[in-house]
Amino acid sequence: MFKLTTVREYFQIGTEVEFEDVHIDSDNRIYLDLHAVRLNQGPEPFRSQALESADTFLGELAAAVLSGDPVRVNRSSELLCNFREPWQTRMGMSHEGFRGHGGAQWTGGAVLDAMTTNAEALVRVGVLKHLEQLPLFVDGVGNDICSDLTARVIMDALLDFTECQMHIHSGLRIETEMTDIRTWDANFQRWKSRRLQLPAPGGHPLVLVPSGWARANPLMTARRFHGVAVLGHVQESEARIDPKTGRLMTISKEVLKKRSDLADIRDANIRVTLEALSHNKFLLKSFEAYLAEWFRMQDNVAA
């Protein structure tokens, strides 16, 4: 059986490492998870740098949508279509090695279309404000595409982290290649080109990702938000007291899932989130609190 080689194996690093020890010659079925980055405590300064990049990027898109200026919206479209699959992280779900998927133009169009149509109200009321929230409300933006977009937007932080690890682990410097990579400039809010030396196993540049920043099952998914927050809210709002027993009666989530007004997951996510907001109930905040508690409990178990 063919054995995939990890970063530590290839570069003969015998110590523990602070990065995801991915297979170097294939896409790994793990995804960059920006919400996990938010919930992690580090490593700094890379965590803060990554979050600043992600937040300024979505902030620029949101500002364009709110401005209603066609020129600014068109520029945002160009920003979204200006990223390519960041195969250097070796993360994602390609069936053709680690350079076989992408789709920036389609992804950018889908995101901007949603932000100016179905999800525009979420932008206007300030609910949709983090990049990792896009999969909850935008059709077609799942784990793989969101991971690609995240990697490209926070690439500056990943490159700085990789350079730091090259100083710590001399083996990473044995086989390198000068590489040009496009990154998001959080200060000037535009794409830029960055040239640097990267580890290059087999001649293919590698960008390292801090441990804990990637997950096989990302935290923010449309289905999880639908099941926990949306259906939970509908259960609560439609609960009734049984006049005979005096007991509180709720509709099971399995029944709710099949209802025509809740079956379309992303449509229900948008509509119910806005309906709840009109009653001063913040489903996304409650969902994030749920994820934070779950994440904390996992950390305690691991410890």
Secondary structure by P-SEA (a helix, b strand, c coil): cbbbbccccccccccccccccccccccccccccaaaaaacccccaaaaaaaaaaaaaaaaaaaaaaaccaaaaaaaaaaaaccccccccccccccccccccccaaaaaaaaaaaaaccaaaaaaacccccccccccccccccaaaaaaaaaaaaaaaaaaaaaaaaaacccccccccbbbbbbbcccccbbbbbbbbccccccbbbbbbccccccccccccaaaaaaccaaaaaaaaaccccccccbbbbbcaaaaaacccccaaaaaaaaaaaaaaaacccaaaaaaaaaaaaaaaaaaaac
